[in-house]
Amino acid sequence: MNKSELVSAVTSTSGTSKGDADRVVDAWCNAITDALSRGEEVRLTGFGRFSVANRAARMGRNPRTGAPINIPASRQPKFKAGKQLKNAVNG
């Protein structure tokens, strides 16, 4: 499912216009992005948890040449599915 399909699904289940649903989906994504960029965790009970993981700097290898390369430290978004989502997916 891509964004336009998600907007269509929200439109059909909520009875709102496509423009309103598009703004809601954008606002939802932006709110989660803003919270994660501040290092906060977003918990949606039953759905899952969005968080940020810190990855340490490390040495890697260029797969083409085999030369060592330095991979800098970074922050990565993570998602852990909640119990209700897992149960829905597994049947």
C-alpha positions in Angstrom: 0.0 0.0 0.0 1.4 3.4 -1.0 0.4 6.8 0.3 -2.4 7.4 -2.2 -3.9 4.0 -1.4 -3.7 4.8 2.3 -5.4 8.1 1.8 -8.2 6.3 -0.2 -8.6 3.8 2.6 -8.8 6.6 5.2 -11.3 8.4 3.0 -13.6 5.3 2.6 -13.5 4.3 6.3 -13.9 7.8 7.8 -16.2 9.4 5.3 -14.0 12.5 4.9 -12.9 14.1 1.7 -9.7 12.9 0.0 -8.1 16.3 0.6 -8.9 16.1 4.4 -7.6 12.5 4.6 -4.4 13.5 2.8 -3.8 16.3 5.3 -4.4 13.9 8.2 -1.9 11.3 6.8 0.7 14.1 6.3 0.1 15.5 9.7 0.4 12.1 11.3 3.7 11.4 9.5 5.0 14.8 10.4 4.1 14.5 14.0 6.0 11.2 14.3 9.0 12.5 12.4 9.2 15.6 14.6 9.0 13.6 17.8 11.7 11.1 16.6 14.0 14.0 15.5 13.7 15.3 19.1 14.7 11.9 20.4 11.2 11.2 21.8 9.4 7.9 21.6 5.9 7.5 20.0 3.7 4.8 21.5 0.4 3.8 19.9 -1.1 1.3 22.2 -1.9 -1.9 20.3 -0.2 -0.7 17.1 3.4 -0.3 18.1 6.2 1.9 19.2 8.4 4.3 17.2 11.8 5.0 18.7 15.3 6.2 17.8 18.4 3.9 18.1 21.9 5.2 18.3 24.4 3.4 16.2 28.1 3.7 17.1 30.7 4.5 14.5 32.4 1.5 13.0 34.7 0.3 10.4 33.3 -1.3 7.2 34.6 -2.5 3.9 33.9 -1.3 0.4 32.3 -4.3 -1.2 33.8 -3.5 -4.6 37.5 -2.8 -3.6 37.7 -4.4 -0.1 39.2 -1.2 1.2 38.3 -0.3 4.8 35.9 2.7 5.2 34.9 4.6 8.3 31.1 4.5 8.9 30.1 7.4 11.1 27.8 7.2 14.1 24.1 7.8 13.3 20.6 7.8 14.8 18.2 5.3 13.1 14.4 5.2 13.5 13.0 1.9 14.8 9.5 0.4 14.9 8.4 -2.4 17.2 4.9 -3.8 16.4 2.4 -4.0 19.2 0.5 -7.1 20.3 -2.7 -6.3 18.5 -0.9 -5.6 15.2 1.1 -8.8 15.5 -2.1 -10.8 16.2 -3.9 -9.2 13.2 -1.0 -10.0 10.9 -0.7 -13.6 12.1 -4.4 -14.3 12.0 
